[in-house]
Structure formats: C-alpha cells, structure tokens
C-alpha cells in the first residue's frame, strides 16, 4: 500500500523528488513526511522553484538553502527522529501508516478536508 503511494508521489512530483527505489528505503516515514520530502528534495539538487535557492542552472543549491534555513542542517546531517515499526506490523495492519499520518497532521492543522473523489476512493478501498 505504501509502496504504491510512494510511486504515485514520485510520478506526480515532476522531477522535484529524487528517485529512491522502495527496496532501498530503510525507514518509511508516516509522520514528518513533509519534512522528509523537503530534505529529499534539497539533497537531490533537482529543479527549484525559487531563484534565491537555486544555482545558475536552476537546480536547488543546498548551501543557499542552509544559509536561509540553518536549522535544516541537523535534519540533513543527523536525520529526523522517528519511531520504527517492524515490517510485519505494516503487513498485519495496512491501515496503520495512513492512520498515523492523518493523526500526526491533526496536531498542526496540515490535513486538509478530503475531496469527494478522495472519499469515494477511500470508501471503494474498504470493499475491495
């Protein structure tokens, strides 16, 4: 379930995420995923949207990002603290990762209201 979700995110990212083969993922974030994605984008050095964060070729420049946001250095060098669950738990309870993601986002109001299409897809998955 998470593998398919990651593949869809990568496909829709338009080159902003660097490719990480699913089998190479040691930890799969279900909370702090926006921070993990941001670090992935900066470390990947792909295309940038804001000139002040880019090099001469239009790609993200890590030095410029760290000058603007020095607090990101810890996440890029030491990683982001996480809680680790065994893979068997994800297999036994595939609803756990989406639940934790939504629950984690509730505390800082990131989770947006689902669209009708998202609600229909979620409902369909319950009966498949």
C-alpha positions in Angstrom: 0.0 0.0 0.0 2.8 2.5 1.0 4.9 1.4 -2.0 2.1 2.3 -4.4 1.6 5.6 -2.6 5.3 6.5 -2.9 5.4 5.6 -6.6 2.4 7.8 -7.2 4.0 10.7 -5.3 7.2 10.3 -7.3 5.4 10.2 -10.6 3.4 13.4 -9.8 6.5 15.3 -8.5 7.6 16.5 -11.9 11.3 15.9 -11.2 11.4 17.6 -7.8 11.9 14.4 -5.8 14.9 12.2 -6.3 14.2 8.6 -7.0 14.7 6.2 -4.1 13.9 2.6 -5.0 11.4 1.2 -2.5 13.6 -1.7 -1.6 16.4 0.8 -0.6 14.1 2.5 2.0 15.2 1.6 5.4 12.6 3.7 7.2 9.2 4.7 5.7 8.0 8.0 7.3 4.4 8.2 8.1 4.7 11.3 10.2 7.0 14.2 9.5 6.7 13.1 5.9 6.7 16.7 4.6 10.0 17.4 6.4 11.4 14.1 5.0 10.3 15.1 1.5 11.8 18.6 1.8 15.2 17.1 2.9 14.9 14.6 0.0 14.2 17.5 -2.5 17.1 19.7 -1.2 19.6 16.8 -1.1 18.5 15.7 -4.6 19.5 19.0 -6.0 16.7 18.8 -8.6 14.9 21.7 -10.2 14.0 24.6 -8.0 11.0 27.0 -7.9 12.7 30.0 -6.3 15.7 31.6 -7.8 17.2 32.6 -4.4 17.5 28.8 -3.6 19.0 27.8 -6.9 22.3 27.6 -8.7 23.0 29.0 -12.1 21.3 26.0 -13.8 18.0 26.4 -11.9 18.6 23.5 -9.6 18.4 23.6 -5.8 21.6 24.7 -4.1 22.0 23.1 -0.7 24.3 25.8 0.6 21.8 28.5 -0.3 19.0 26.6 1.4 21.1 26.2 4.6 22.0 29.9 4.6 18.3 30.7 4.5 17.3 27.9 6.9 20.2 26.9 9.1 18.0 24.7 11.3 17.7 22.2 8.4 21.4 21.2 8.8 20.6 18.9 11.7 17.9 17.1 9.7 20.2 16.7 6.7 23.3 15.6 8.6 21.8 13.7 11.6 18.4 12.7 10.2 14.9 13.2 11.6 13.9 11.4 14.8 11.5 8.6 14.2 9.6 5.7 15.7 10.3 2.4 13.9 7.7 -0.3 13.4 8.6 -3.8 12.1 7.6 -4.5 8.5 5.4 -7.3 9.8 3.2 -4.8 11.6 2.6 -2.9 8.4 1.7 -6.1 6.7 -0.7 -7.2 9.5 -2.3 -3.7 9.8 -2.0 -1.9 6.5 -4.3 0.9 7.8 -1.7 1.9 10.5 0.5 4.1 8.3 -2.3 6.2 6.8 -3.9 6.5 10.3 -0.6 7.7 11.9 -0.1 10.1 9.1 -3.5 11.7 9.5 -3.2 11.7 13.3 0.2 13.4 13.1 -1.0 16.1 10.8 -4.0 16.9 13.1 -1.8 18.5 15.7 -0.6 21.2 13.3 -3.6 21.6 11.1 -1.9 20.2 7.9 -4.5 17.7 7.0 -6.9 19.2 4.5 -10.5 18.2 4.0 -10.7 15.3 1.6 -12.4 15.9 -1.7 -15.4 13.9 -2.8 -13.2 11.9 -5.2 -10.7 11.0 -2.3 -13.6 10.0 -0.1 -15.1 7.8 -2.9 -11.7 6.2 -3.5 -11.2 5.5 0.3 -14.7 4.0 0.5 -14.0 1.8 -2.5 -10.8 0.5 -0.9 -12.8 -0.6 2.1 -14.8 -3.0 0.0 -12.1 -4.3 -2.3 
